[in-house]
Each structure stands twice: as C-alpha cells, then as structure tokens.
Amino acid sequence: MRSPSAISRRHFCRVSALAGGALLVHAHTPVVRAAATGGQAGPSPAFAPNAFLRIDPNNEITIIVARPEIGQGVRTSLPMIVAEELDADWSSIRIEQAAVDPKAYGNQFAGGSQSVRTGWNPLRHAGAVARAMLVKAAAQRWGVDPDSCETSAGRVVHPGTNRRLSYGELAAAAALLPVPGELPLKRQNAFRLVGQPTRQIEGPAIVTGAQKFGLDVRVPGMRFASIERAPVLGAKVLSVDDSAARAIDGVLDVIRIDADSLPGFGDNSPRPAHGVAVIATSTWIALRGRRALRLRWAGGAATEDSQLRHAECLRLASLPPELVLRNDGDVDRALGSAAQTLKAVYELPLVAHATMEPMNCVADVRSDHCEVWAPTQNPEDARRVAAAICGLPLEAVIVHVSRSGGGFGRRFYSDFVGEATILSREVRRPVQVVWTREDDIQHDYYRPASYHVMRGAVDSAGDPVAWSQHLINAQRGDFLRWAYPSGTAALAAGNELGEFDFPAGYVPNLRLTGTAIRSCPVPLGQWRSVEDSTNVFVYQSFIDELAHLSGHDPLSYRLKLLGAERSLPYYGGTYDSGRLRQVFELAASRASWGAALPARTGRGIAGCFANHAYVAVVAEVEVDSQGGVRVRRMVAAADLGTVVNPLGAAAQLEGAIVFGLSAALKHEITVAEGRVVQRNFTDFPLLRLPEAPPIDVHFVPSADAPLGCGEAAVPPTAPAITNAIFAATGIRIRRLPIRPQDLASG
C-alpha cells in the first residue's frame, strides 16, 4: 500500500485507493472466545466479521462508513453496497462514522470522486462474507446444507422446511465461525437495493435541522475563537494592541499565531496564515473582541495584483514556452499548409470554494493526547497536523469526523485544524475556531488562474489537423510544496494541463506546452474537478470554434472526431471513446438537439471523461439585448457504470452543474495590493434559486463497476453555456466569468 505522503501528492484525487481498500475485506474484527482465553470470557454478543459492519442480537445492523460525508451521499451509497450483498433489511440499518484507522480502512479521504468507485468491490465482499457466515450458522443449527438456505430482508430462510432466523438471532453463533476468503458476488440482475432510488439516511435530520455539522459540535468546557488573519498575502504580525478587546466581558485571551514557528506538515498540507486569535465564552463575543483589536502588519506580497499578473501572462505568451509536454507530428508544418487556421486566447480566473459551512474545528489538547472534531475531507491529514503541532504520536490523536456542509476540495487541507490545535494547546481547554464568510472568501486555497494560447488548423474537409496549446499560470503544486521529480529543482511547467481524454490521440499534430509563473504568493489548491474545470472549458470551446470554422454542426463534428470505439490512456488507466460518444448522443437526443429555437436563443454542447466518469451537457441559453444571460435548460447524460443510488447520483450531477454555472456566470477572485478584493456573497455571489434552470439528468445503463460521480459534470458546464451563447449571438466567450458587457453588442 502507498504511504499516506505518497497519496497526498500531485495527483491525490487521481490516485486509486483500491489498494488500501483491499485491506478492508480481510480486516477481521475478532471476538473474544472462551476457547482462546482459557475460559476467562464468553463470546461477544455482536457479530463483526470485518471493519465495515456489526450485527447485534437485537437485529440492529450497523454499517461503518470510512469516508467523510461532505454532501456527496456516501453515508447512504456505501452502506447500500454492503447491505445489498448482506441481503439486509434496509429499514434496520444504522450508520456509524469510522475512526481514523489506515491499517483497517486504507485511505479515508474524500476526493477525486472515488469513494464509491474504489469501495465497490471491498464493500461488496464485506457484505458477502457476513452473509455467508450467517447462512452457515443457520445451517449448522438446523443440520442442513448451507446451499439449501436463502437470505432475504435480514433473515436466513430454509425453503424446504420454511424455517427462518433473523440475523440478530444468528449473530453470536456466526461470530464463532472462521471468516471465509473469496466468495462469489451477486449478479446485477439479482440486486434488490443497488440501483434503486434511495433517500439519504440522514435526509430527515438535515431538513429538520437535527443533523449535526461541524459548527454544531459542543464539548464540555469549550471556548470559542475568532482569528484575524494577515490582510496582505504572507504578511506577519508586527504589533498587537489588545487592550480594547480584553476589556470586553467574555473575552478570555488574545493569542498570536506565528505560522513560521510551526513544524512542516509535508507536501499538500499548507500551514495556516499568520494571525491573532481572540478566545472568548462565545463565538459572538470572540468576533466582537476581534473587531476591537488594533494590529500592525509587516511584509507580505503587497505588490501582488491581478492586472499585473494578466500583463505578465501577455508577456510570457510572446516568448517560447518553458516546457514542451507533448509534441505529436509536426504542428508548425500542419499549421502552415492547412486550409484554415484559428488562434484564440482563453482566460480563467482565480476561484474560491465558498462552501456553505465555513471552516471550523474543535480541538482538545491534553498532555498525553489530543481530540479533534472536524468537518474534514482528509481525516488522516488532520491527525498528522494535530500530532505535529502537539508533538504527539499519531496514535495519541483521535479525529472525530463531522458531517460537512460542502467540501469541493477546500476541506482536504487542515490549516483550520491546525489553528484549533494551536489555540487549545495554549489555553489548555477545548477550543472551537469558527471562520466568518469573509475569512472563507479571503483566505481560501483558490483554483489557479490560467491563460491558454490556442492555435488550430483544419484541412479542406474541415477535419482538425493541428492543435497547439500553451498554458501560462502559477501552479498549485508550487504553493502546496509538492515534491520535485527526482533530479530536478522545480516542478515541471504545465502541471495543470494534466492528462487529456481529448484532443490527445485524435489530432495527428498536437503540441502541449507550459510556462510557469514562479514565486506566486496566492494560496492555491484543489477545486472541484481540479484541472479538468479549466482544461475542459478550453478544449471543448476550441473544438466548437473549429467546428464552426469548418461549417460543421458541433455535435456531428465531435462524433466524427471520436470515430470508431477505442481505448486510450488516461492517468495510468484507460478511457473508452465509445462510452464518451454514447453520452454525447444521449444528451443531444434528450435536449432535442437541432430543433428550432427563438431568436437570441441557442444550444451548446460539451462533454468529457473526467474524474473517471463520462458526462455530456447540453445548455439552452437566451441572451437579451443588454447582454444578460438566462440559462433556460440544462440536459446532462452520464455513464457512471453501475449507479448505486440513482437519486443520489442525479443530485450530485445537478449540484455539480449548479456549481459550474455559478463559476461560469459569477465567480472571480481578484487581488489588489496583495489583498483579496472579494469579501462575501455580495461580490462573490452564488447562483440563486430563481436563476437555476431546470436540469434533466439521464444515465447510460451499464453493468460495469461504478465510476466517479460528484465532479465530472462541473467541467462541461461552462463550455456548454458559452457554446450556446455563440449559437444564440455569434459572440465567442473566451474569458470567464461571462460578463454582460461582452455580449451587449451582439
């Protein structure tokens, strides 16, 4: 199994956790047996054949969920997989969040749309093992062949004699049996639960307000903290006048956070920002005390400016690229001899995550141990960070994973866990750190901005014969201190290009190049769908441009280019172009592609294989004379392999499209004089309910193993919108977010 540090590096959300998950099917939780203990103890009343489930004599079945719940529905979908093979009564299921235990569970982070994908086989086997042991226990009691027994709704049945026993009645006997090895798993046509639309187990608690999120955690003796962080990127505290803050009733302490004094947390785990914390008896008093602080700051990147960065991109675009990542054929010769050529520049801004629940964490540091309550995507990293700050072994840190109000990659990092740990260590009490919305917007780890210089060419038939892409940007890996490749002193430029499902392998003359902007002080990190969120916008827009340049329908142009079905490499695996074709065709069919539309209304299409899922999106858009954009309808088609919970999967695709719409229409983070300009939803707005279009989601039926789900609909959303705008107005949008002034003249 890979070490945690290896998993956390550059392609953390691309790396399969299957190797770690394979440990789980054999992670037997032993029961204490009299024969093994010299008669000192009797058998445990519970049946726990592996790390995933426990059956009590009262017939209560507990399924342990090893991945964090950040809104993607894993506390329902993962138990469904176990319950399916177990043949459990779904109404008797309860769920329990797993402790952080890499030896038992392998990787436990939520990211890369891989929780269901990598858990599919291990979880099925866990359920099948338990079912086989229960059947054997019943057969032994009845004196019959186990093969003559059946299971249904939490019972073992012997049809020949009509005898039946509940799993609870068999729990103690099953616990005494040896755990079997490999077992046959159900065929898809025998599924009773998997594939059925199933409401979230926690749904009623969420809508009634009973569900506990990280912000709801309360620990006896807990104090509350609000932190004023460096307003200028990288600035340090020069002086603190806290007299007015300390005079407020309920303010207990004021503590500096010196990030430079903290131990390193390793790559992909940045330290918190410099700041000053106010500790108080409530969050509101802590906020009052924070506003009363008089602070002076020194240093930092006061000259950092988004407009200057843009000018730097223009300058670098005029120079040869720093690195050629791929160079198929002879691009320059193809460009020189082509029937038609096209040049375009695409720009995407910094973007924040803006989770509904701002960052928060409770830490309780004692002399010999530490407990953390955190809505985290990465509990292993949270444990490492707390242990490093406290100087404790990992085993002395307990992380309680709270349900999160959104993650989108932001909660993969543990800076907010570090803050709570530092403050609890100082005051020797449990402390809850709560971020404000302004904190969240201004101290995020943003999606990198990017500048893409594109050149393309088509032959006399309109087929693309040359494709050149030059990416200029500051890379998140530089900020996150990714380990350098062996024998190098820097990360390779163009890291954010990642790997392509297209155009690599389709255009005969292809050149991908990169130039990195080094020493960028802006905090950068993973954002929902990571590099695909920018790259798919660029290439699905540019292929649309080539289609129109050559006079072809954008859908038929894509389908012709995909050609015959074939498999191509993708992040150490493969993707199937035939499955990509299917989602394009299904989305177009359900969206009535080609049907007449009113004036200034158009349809656009985009699709991709991203985060291990095939998704195509058709947008129907209306543009008014002032440049206002109204998205009338979105139609998505997805091949996710076996869809465990269609209700949850549809919600994930709908949520991803809404997320992508917000980014395409509204989102931009800018920096001026070293400060993030945007502060709240007033200047970093989310899509509102009246603005959200009807979204139709359709699945390609499949018997294959599940693929990703939560991120893959984000990348094609923006290009579908901008391609529709072109169809409606003839104006090509190459810069996000979409601005009315760019369309008003159309």
C-alpha positions in Angstrom: 0.0 0.0 0.0 1.2 3.5 -0.7 2.3 5.6 2.2 0.0 8.5 3.2 2.5 11.0 2.0 2.7 9.4 -1.5 -1.1 9.5 -1.8 -1.2 13.2 -0.8 0.9 14.4 -3.6 0.3 15.8 -7.0 -2.5 13.5 -8.2 -4.1 12.7 -4.9 -7.6 12.9 -6.4 -6.5 10.8 -9.4 -4.8 8.0 -7.4 -6.9 5.0 -6.8 -7.4 3.9 -3.2 -8.2 0.4 -4.3 -5.0 -1.0 -2.9 -5.9 0.4 0.5 -9.5 -0.7 0.2 -8.4 -4.3 -0.5 -7.2 -4.5 3.1 -10.7 -4.0 4.3 -12.2 -7.2 3.1 -9.7 -9.1 5.2 -9.8 -6.7 8.2 -11.5 -9.1 10.6 -12.6 -7.7 13.9 -12.0 -10.7 16.2 -14.4 -11.6 19.0 -13.2 -12.8 22.4 -13.8 -16.6 22.6 -13.7 -18.7 25.7 -11.6 -21.4 24.0 -8.9 -18.8 23.2 -8.8 -17.2 26.6 -8.7 -20.1 28.9 -12.4 -19.7 29.8 -11.9 -16.1 31.0 -14.5 -14.6 28.7 -17.5 -15.6 26.7 -18.2 -14.8 23.1 -19.1 -11.2 22.1 -22.8 -10.8 21.6 -22.2 -8.7 18.4 -21.1 -10.2 15.1 -18.4 -8.1 13.5 -16.8 -10.1 10.7 -14.9 -7.2 9.2 -14.2 -3.5 9.7 -17.4 -2.5 7.8 -20.3 -3.9 9.8 -21.6 -5.1 13.1 -24.8 -7.1 13.8 -26.3 -7.0 17.3 -28.6 -9.7 18.8 -31.4 -7.1 18.8 -31.1 -7.4 14.9 -29.7 -3.9 14.6 -27.2 -3.8 11.7 -24.5 -1.1 11.9 -22.6 -0.3 8.8 -19.4 1.7 9.3 -18.6 4.4 6.7 -14.9 5.0 6.3 -15.1 8.1 4.1 -16.1 11.6 5.2 -19.6 12.8 4.3 -19.3 16.2 2.6 -22.7 16.2 0.8 -21.9 13.5 -1.8 -24.2 11.0 -0.1 -21.6 8.3 0.9 -23.4 7.7 4.2 -26.2 6.2 2.1 -24.5 4.9 -1.0 -21.7 3.0 0.7 -24.0 1.3 3.2 -26.2 0.3 0.3 -23.4 -1.7 -1.3 -22.8 -3.6 1.9 -26.5 -4.1 2.6 -27.0 -5.4 -0.9 -24.6 -8.3 -0.6 -25.7 -8.9 3.0 -29.3 -9.1 2.0 -30.1 -6.8 4.9 -33.4 -5.2 5.7 -32.6 -1.5 4.8 -35.0 -0.2 7.4 -32.9 -1.9 10.1 -29.7 -0.2 9.0 -27.9 2.4 11.1 -24.7 4.0 10.2 -21.5 4.9 12.1 -18.6 7.1 11.0 -15.4 5.1 11.2 -12.5 6.1 13.3 -9.3 7.2 11.5 -7.5 3.8 11.1 -5.4 3.4 8.0 -4.5 -0.2 9.0 -8.1 -1.2 8.9 -9.5 1.1 6.2 -6.7 2.2 4.0 -7.1 5.7 2.6 -10.1 7.6 4.1 -10.1 10.9 2.4 -13.0 12.2 0.3 -11.7 13.5 -3.0 -11.4 12.6 -6.7 -14.9 11.2 -6.9 -13.6 7.8 -5.7 -15.5 6.8 -2.6 -18.0 4.5 -4.4 -15.6 3.7 -7.2 -12.9 2.3 -5.0 -15.2 0.9 -2.4 -17.4 -1.1 -4.7 -15.6 -4.5 -4.6 -14.3 -4.3 -1.0 -17.7 -3.4 0.4 -19.5 -6.0 -1.6 -17.1 -8.6 -0.3 -17.6 -7.4 3.2 -21.3 -7.9 2.9 -21.0 -11.3 1.2 -18.6 -12.5 3.9 -21.1 -11.7 6.6 -24.0 -13.2 4.7 -22.1 -16.5 4.2 -21.2 -16.8 7.9 -24.8 -16.1 8.9 -26.0 -18.8 6.5 -23.5 -21.3 7.8 -24.5 -20.6 11.4 -28.2 -21.2 10.5 -27.4 -24.3 8.5 -25.5 -25.7 11.4 -28.3 -25.0 13.8 -30.8 -26.7 11.5 -28.5 -29.5 10.4 -28.9 -28.7 6.7 -26.7 -27.9 3.8 -25.8 -24.2 3.6 -26.5 -24.3 -0.1 -30.2 -25.1 0.7 -30.6 -21.9 2.5 -31.5 -18.4 1.2 -31.4 -14.9 2.6 -33.9 -12.1 2.4 -34.5 -8.9 4.3 -32.2 -9.7 7.2 -33.2 -13.3 7.6 -31.8 -16.7 6.7 -34.6 -18.9 5.3 -34.7 -22.7 4.7 -37.4 -23.0 2.0 -37.6 -26.8 2.4 -38.9 -26.6 6.0 -40.0 -22.9 6.0 -37.7 -22.3 9.0 -36.2 -18.8 9.3 -33.9 -16.9 11.7 -33.1 -13.3 11.9 -29.5 -12.1 11.5 -29.7 -10.9 15.1 -30.6 -14.4 16.3 -27.6 -15.8 14.5 -25.1 -13.1 15.4 -23.5 -14.9 18.4 -23.1 -18.2 16.6 -21.8 -16.6 13.4 -19.2 -14.7 15.4 -17.6 -18.1 16.3 -17.1 -19.2 12.7 -13.9 -18.7 10.6 -14.0 -15.8 8.2 -14.1 -17.1 4.6 -11.9 -15.9 1.8 -13.0 -15.0 -1.7 -16.7 -15.5 -2.3 -19.0 -15.2 -5.4 -20.8 -11.9 -5.5 -24.3 -11.2 -6.7 -25.1 -10.7 -10.4 -26.6 -7.4 -11.2 -30.0 -8.9 -12.1 -30.2 -10.1 -8.5 -29.8 -6.7 -7.0 -32.7 -5.6 -4.8 -31.3 -2.4 -3.3 -28.4 -1.2 -5.5 -29.8 0.7 -8.4 -33.0 1.7 -6.6 -33.5 5.5 -5.9 -32.9 5.7 -2.2 -33.3 8.7 0.1 -30.4 9.8 2.2 -30.4 8.1 5.6 -29.7 11.5 7.2 -32.1 13.4 4.9 -34.9 13.9 7.5 -32.4 15.1 10.1 -31.0 17.6 7.6 -34.3 19.1 6.6 -35.5 19.3 10.3 -32.2 20.9 11.5 -31.4 17.9 13.7 -28.4 16.8 11.8 -25.1 17.8 13.5 -22.5 19.5 11.4 -19.0 20.7 12.5 -20.4 24.0 13.6 -22.8 22.2 16.0 -20.0 20.4 18.0 -20.0 21.3 21.6 -17.6 19.9 24.2 -17.7 20.5 28.0 -15.6 23.5 29.0 -15.2 24.6 25.3 -14.0 28.1 24.4 -14.6 29.9 21.1 -12.1 31.6 18.9 -12.2 34.0 16.0 -8.9 34.8 14.2 -7.8 38.0 12.4 -5.5 36.8 9.6 -3.0 38.6 7.6 -4.8 41.0 5.3 -1.9 41.1 2.9 -0.8 37.8 1.5 2.1 36.5 3.6 2.2 39.4 6.0 3.3 38.9 9.6 2.1 40.5 12.9 4.2 43.4 13.8 2.4 44.6 16.9 -0.8 43.9 18.8 -2.9 46.4 20.9 -5.5 44.1 22.5 -6.5 46.4 25.4 -9.9 47.2 23.9 -10.6 43.5 23.1 -9.6 42.3 26.6 -11.9 44.9 28.1 -15.0 43.2 26.6 -16.8 41.0 29.0 -16.4 37.4 28.0 -13.0 37.8 26.2 -10.6 35.5 27.9 -7.3 35.7 25.9 -5.6 37.0 22.8 -3.1 34.7 21.2 -0.7 35.3 18.2 -0.4 32.5 15.6 3.0 32.5 14.1 2.9 30.2 11.1 6.6 30.2 10.6 7.2 28.7 14.0 5.1 25.6 13.2 6.6 22.3 12.0 6.2 21.5 8.4 3.2 19.3 7.7 4.5 17.9 4.4 3.6 18.5 0.8 -0.1 19.2 0.0 -0.7 20.3 3.6 -0.1 24.0 4.0 0.3 25.8 7.3 -2.3 28.3 8.4 -1.9 32.0 7.8 -0.3 34.3 10.4 -2.9 35.8 12.6 -4.2 36.9 16.0 -6.9 34.9 17.8 -9.4 36.1 20.3 -10.6 33.5 22.8 -14.0 34.0 24.4 -17.0 32.4 26.0 -19.0 32.5 22.7 -18.4 33.0 19.0 -20.1 36.3 19.0 -18.0 37.7 21.8 -14.9 36.4 20.1 -16.0 38.3 17.0 -16.6 41.5 19.0 -13.1 41.1 20.5 -11.5 40.5 17.2 -13.1 43.8 15.8 -11.6 45.7 18.7 -8.0 44.5 18.0 -5.6 47.1 16.8 -3.0 45.3 14.7 0.0 46.4 12.7 1.3 44.1 10.0 4.7 43.9 8.2 5.9 42.4 5.0 3.9 40.3 2.6 3.3 40.4 -1.1 1.9 44.0 -1.2 2.7 44.3 -4.9 0.7 41.2 -5.9 -2.0 42.4 -8.4 -4.3 40.5 -10.7 -3.9 43.1 -13.5 -0.1 42.8 -13.3 -0.4 39.0 -13.5 -2.5 39.4 -16.6 0.2 41.6 -18.1 2.8 39.0 -17.2 0.8 36.3 -19.0 0.7 38.5 -22.1 4.4 39.0 -22.0 5.2 35.3 -21.4 2.8 34.4 -24.3 5.1 36.2 -26.7 8.0 34.1 -25.7 8.8 30.4 -26.4 7.2 28.1 -23.8 9.2 26.9 -20.9 8.5 23.3 -21.5 7.0 21.1 -24.2 5.0 18.4 -22.6 3.8 16.6 -25.7 4.7 17.0 -29.4 3.0 14.7 -31.8 3.7 15.0 -35.5 4.8 18.4 -37.0 2.4 21.1 -35.7 4.2 24.0 -37.4 4.2 22.3 -40.8 0.5 21.4 -40.4 -0.4 25.0 -39.5 1.4 26.3 -42.5 -0.2 24.0 -45.0 -3.8 23.9 -43.6 -6.9 25.1 -45.4 -7.9 27.2 -42.4 -6.3 28.2 -39.2 -7.5 29.7 -35.9 -5.9 31.4 -33.0 -7.6 32.2 -29.7 -6.7 33.0 -26.1 -8.8 31.7 -23.2 -8.6 33.0 -19.7 -9.9 31.7 -16.4 -9.7 33.5 -13.1 -8.9 32.5 -9.5 -12.0 31.0 -7.9 -12.9 30.3 -4.3 -14.6 27.2 -3.0 -17.3 29.0 -1.0 -18.7 26.0 1.0 -22.0 26.7 2.7 -20.4 25.8 6.1 -17.3 27.9 6.6 -14.2 26.3 8.1 -14.4 25.3 11.7 -12.8 22.9 14.1 -12.8 21.9 17.7 -9.5 20.7 19.3 -8.9 19.5 22.9 -5.2 19.2 23.6 -4.0 17.4 26.7 -0.6 16.4 27.9 -0.7 12.9 26.5 -3.4 13.0 23.8 -5.5 15.2 21.6 -9.0 15.0 20.3 -10.2 16.8 17.2 -13.8 17.3 15.9 -13.6 18.5 12.3 -15.7 18.6 9.1 -12.7 17.4 7.1 -12.3 15.7 3.8 -8.9 14.3 4.9 -9.0 12.9 8.5 -5.6 11.3 8.1 -4.0 14.7 7.4 -6.0 16.3 10.2 -4.5 13.8 12.5 -1.0 14.3 11.2 -1.2 18.1 11.6 -2.6 17.9 15.1 0.1 15.4 16.1 2.9 17.5 14.6 1.7 20.6 16.5 1.3 18.8 19.8 4.5 16.7 19.5 2.4 13.6 20.0 2.5 10.2 18.2 -0.3 9.7 15.6 -1.9 7.1 17.8 -2.5 9.7 20.6 -4.6 11.9 18.3 -8.3 11.0 17.9 -10.2 12.6 15.0 -14.0 12.7 15.1 -15.2 13.3 11.5 -18.2 15.6 11.5 -20.6 15.9 8.5 -19.5 18.8 6.3 -21.6 21.5 4.8 -19.8 21.1 1.5 -16.1 20.4 0.7 -15.2 20.9 -3.0 -11.5 20.3 -2.2 -11.2 23.0 0.4 -11.6 20.7 3.3 -8.8 18.4 2.1 -6.4 20.8 3.8 -6.0 21.0 7.5 -5.0 24.6 8.2 -8.2 25.2 10.2 -7.5 22.0 12.2 -4.0 23.4 12.9 -5.4 26.7 14.2 -7.8 25.0 16.7 -5.0 22.7 17.9 -2.6 25.6 18.4 -5.1 27.6 20.4 -6.3 24.6 22.5 -2.6 23.8 23.3 -2.2 27.4 24.5 -5.3 27.8 26.7 -5.4 24.1 27.8 -9.0 23.8 27.1 -11.1 22.7 24.2 -11.4 25.5 21.6 -13.6 25.9 18.6 -12.3 28.0 15.8 -15.1 29.4 13.6 -14.4 31.3 10.3 -16.6 34.0 9.0 -17.8 34.1 5.4 -15.2 36.9 4.8 -12.5 34.7 6.3 -13.6 31.9 4.0 -13.5 34.0 0.8 -10.3 35.9 1.6 -8.2 33.1 3.0 -9.1 30.2 0.7 -6.8 28.0 -1.4 -8.0 29.1 -4.8 -8.3 27.3 -8.1 -5.4 28.6 -10.1 -6.0 31.2 -12.7 -4.9 30.2 -16.2 -4.1 31.7 -19.6 -4.3 29.5 -22.7 -2.9 30.4 -26.1 -4.5 28.2 -28.7 -3.8 27.6 -32.3 -5.6 25.1 -34.5 -6.0 24.1 -38.1 -8.4 22.2 -40.3 -8.0 20.6 -43.7 -10.2 21.1 -46.8 -12.8 18.6 -45.3 -12.9 20.6 -42.1 -11.1 17.9 -40.0 -8.7 19.2 -37.4 -5.1 18.5 -38.4 -3.2 20.7 -35.9 -3.6 21.7 -32.3 -1.3 23.8 -30.2 -2.0 24.8 -26.6 0.3 26.9 -24.4 -0.7 27.2 -20.8 0.7 30.0 -18.7 -0.1 30.0 -15.0 1.0 29.8 -11.4 0.7 26.2 -10.4 -0.9 25.0 -7.2 1.9 22.4 -6.8 4.4 25.2 -6.2 2.3 26.7 -3.4 1.5 23.3 -1.9 5.2 22.3 -1.9 4.8 19.2 -4.0 7.9 17.1 -4.0 10.1 17.8 -7.0 10.6 15.0 -9.5 13.9 13.1 -9.0 16.9 15.0 -10.3 15.0 18.4 -10.7 14.9 21.6 -8.7 11.4 22.7 -9.7 8.1 21.3 -10.7 7.6 21.0 -14.4 5.7 23.8 -16.1 2.2 22.9 -17.4 1.3 20.6 -14.4 -2.3 22.0 -14.6 -2.7 20.5 -18.1 -3.0 17.1 -16.5 -4.0 14.4 -18.9 -6.5 14.7 -21.7 -9.2 12.4 -22.9 -9.2 14.8 -26.0 -7.5 16.0 -28.2 -4.6 13.7 -27.4 -4.9 10.7 -29.7 -7.3 12.3 -32.1 -5.4 15.2 -33.7 -2.4 14.0 -35.7 -0.3 17.1 -35.0 -0.6 18.0 -31.3 1.6 20.2 -29.2 1.0 20.9 -25.5 3.3 23.3 -23.7 3.5 25.2 -20.5 5.2 28.2 -18.8 5.0 28.5 -15.0 4.8 31.8 -13.2 7.0 31.1 -10.2 7.0 32.7 -6.7 3.3 33.4 -6.7 2.1 34.2 -3.2 -1.5 33.5 -3.8 -2.7 30.4 -1.9 -3.7 27.7 -4.5 -5.3 24.3 -4.1 -7.6 21.7 -5.5 -11.0 22.8 -6.5 -14.0 20.6 -7.5 -12.9 18.6 -10.6 -9.4 20.1 -10.3 -7.6 20.9 -13.6 -10.5 19.5 -15.7 -12.6 22.5 -14.6 -10.3 24.8 -16.7 -8.9 22.5 -19.4 -12.3 21.1 -20.5 -13.6 24.6 -20.8 -10.7 25.4 -23.1 -10.7 22.4 -25.4 -14.5 22.0 -25.6 -14.8 25.6 -26.5 -11.9 25.5 -29.0 -13.3 22.3 -30.7 -16.6 24.2 -31.0 -14.7 27.0 -32.7 -13.1 24.6 -35.2 -16.5 23.1 -36.0 -18.0 26.5 -36.8 -14.8 27.5 -38.7 -15.3 24.5 -41.0 -19.0 24.9 -41.3 -20.0 21.7 -39.3 -22.6 21.0 -36.7 -20.7 21.0 -33.3 -22.3 17.6 -32.3 -21.6 15.8 -35.5 -18.1 17.3 -35.6 -17.3 15.8 -32.2 -18.8 12.4 -33.1 -16.9 12.3 -36.3 -13.7 13.1 -34.5 -14.3 10.4 -31.9 -14.6 7.9 -34.7 -14.6 4.2 -34.1 -14.6 3.0 -30.5 -11.2 2.6 -28.9 -9.4 2.8 -25.6 -6.8 5.4 -24.9 -4.5 6.0 -21.9 -5.7 8.2 -19.0 -3.9 8.6 -15.7 -2.4 5.1 -15.6 -5.7 3.6 -16.8 -7.8 3.9 -19.9 -11.0 5.5 -21.1 -13.3 4.3 -23.8 -14.2 6.7 -26.6 -17.3 4.7 -27.3 -18.7 5.5 -23.9 -17.9 9.1 -24.4 -19.8 9.0 -27.8 -22.8 7.5 -26.0 -23.2 10.3 -23.5 -22.9 12.9 -26.3 -25.6 11.2 -28.3 -27.9 10.7 -25.3 -27.6 14.3 -24.1 -28.2 15.6 -27.6 -31.3 13.4 -28.1 -32.9 14.3 -24.8 -32.2 18.0 -25.4 -33.8 18.0 -28.9 -30.5 19.0 -30.5 -31.2 20.7 -33.8 -34.8 21.7 -33.1 -35.7 25.3 -33.8 -35.3 28.0 -31.1 -36.4 31.6 -30.7 -34.2 34.5 -31.7 -31.2 35.1 -29.4 -31.5 31.6 -28.0 -29.1 28.8 -28.7 -27.9 25.4 -27.6 -24.4 24.4 -26.8 -22.8 21.1 -26.1 -19.7 19.9 -24.3 -18.6 16.7 -22.8 -15.6 14.9 -21.3 -14.2 11.9 -19.5 -13.2 13.5 -16.2 -12.7 12.2 -12.7 -13.4 8.7 -14.0 -16.8 9.4 -15.4 -18.3 10.1 -18.9 -20.6 13.2 -18.9 -22.0 15.4 -21.7 -24.1 18.5 -21.1 -26.4 20.5 -23.4 -27.2 24.0 -22.4 -30.1 26.1 -23.8 -29.4 29.8 -23.3 -31.2 33.1 -24.0 -29.2 36.4 -24.2 -31.1 39.7 -24.0 -30.1 42.9 -25.8 -28.2 44.2 -22.7 -26.1 41.1 -22.6 -27.9 39.3 -19.8 -27.7 35.6 -19.9 -30.6 33.3 -18.9 -30.0 29.6 -18.8 -33.3 28.1 -19.8 -32.5 24.4 -19.5 -29.6 22.0 -18.9 -29.6 18.4 -20.0 -26.9 16.0 -18.8 -26.1 12.5 -19.8 -23.7 10.4 -17.8 -22.1 7.0 -17.9 -21.2 6.2 -14.3 -21.1 2.5 -14.7 -23.4 0.8 -12.2 -25.4 3.6 -10.5 -25.6 2.6 -6.8 -28.2 5.2 -5.9 -29.8 6.9 -8.8 -31.4 9.5 -6.6 -28.1 10.5 -5.0 -26.2 10.3 -8.3 -28.7 12.6 -10.0 -28.4 15.1 -7.1 -24.6 15.0 -7.4 -24.8 15.8 -11.2 -27.4 18.5 -10.6 -25.2 20.0 -7.8 -22.1 19.9 -10.0 -23.9 21.7 -12.8 -25.2 24.4 -10.5 -21.6 24.7 -9.1 -20.3 25.0 -12.6 -23.0 27.6 -13.5 -22.0 29.8 -10.5 -18.4 29.7 -11.6 -19.2 30.4 -15.3 -21.6 33.2 -14.7 -20.4 34.9 -11.5 -17.2 33.8 -9.9 -13.9 35.6 -9.9 -11.3 36.3 -7.2 -9.0 39.3 -7.8 -6.0 40.6 -5.9 -5.0 44.2 -5.5 -2.1 45.5 -3.5 -1.6 42.0 -2.1 -5.2 41.7 -0.8 -8.1 39.6 -2.0 -10.7 42.1 -3.1 -13.8 39.9 -2.8 -15.3 39.5 0.7 -18.7 37.9 0.8 -21.5 36.6 -1.3 -22.3 40.3 -2.2 -19.2 40.3 -4.5 -18.6 36.6 -4.9 -22.3 35.6 -5.5 -23.7 32.1 -5.8 -26.4 31.1 -8.2 -29.8 32.0 -6.7 -32.9 29.7 -6.8 -34.7 31.9 -9.4 -31.6 31.8 -11.6 -31.3 28.0 -11.5 -32.6 26.3 -14.7 -34.4 23.0 -14.9 -31.8 20.2 -15.1 -32.6 16.9 -16.7 -30.2 14.0 -15.9 -30.1 10.8 -17.8 -27.9 7.7 -17.2 -26.5 5.3 -19.7 -27.5 1.8 -18.5 -24.4 -0.1 -17.5 -23.4 -3.3 -15.7 -19.8 -2.2 -15.3 -18.3 -1.2 -11.9 -19.2 2.2 -10.7 -17.2 5.2 -11.9 -16.9 8.7 -10.4 -19.9 10.9 -9.9 -19.5 14.1 -7.8 -17.2 16.2 -10.0 -17.5 15.1 -13.6 -20.4 17.4 -14.5 -18.6 20.5 -13.5 -16.1 20.7 -16.4 -18.5 20.6 -19.4 -21.0 23.0 -17.8 -19.2 26.3 -18.6 -18.3 25.4 -22.2 -21.8 24.2 -22.9 -23.0 27.6 -21.7 -20.5 29.6 -23.8 -21.0 27.5 -26.9 -24.8 28.1 -26.5 -24.1 31.8 -26.2 -22.2 31.7 -29.5 -25.1 29.8 -31.1 -27.5 32.5 -29.9 -25.5 35.6 -30.7 -22.4 34.8 -32.8 -20.2 36.1 -30.0 -17.5 33.8 -28.7 -16.8 33.9 -24.9 -13.2 33.1 -24.1 -12.9 34.6 -20.7 -14.7 33.6 -17.5 -16.8 34.7 -15.8 -19.3 35.7 -18.5 -19.8 39.5 -18.4 -22.9 41.2 -19.9 -20.6 43.9 -21.4 -19.0 41.2 -23.6 -22.5 40.4 -25.0 -24.4 43.7 -25.1 -23.2 44.5 -28.7 -24.4 41.2 -30.1 
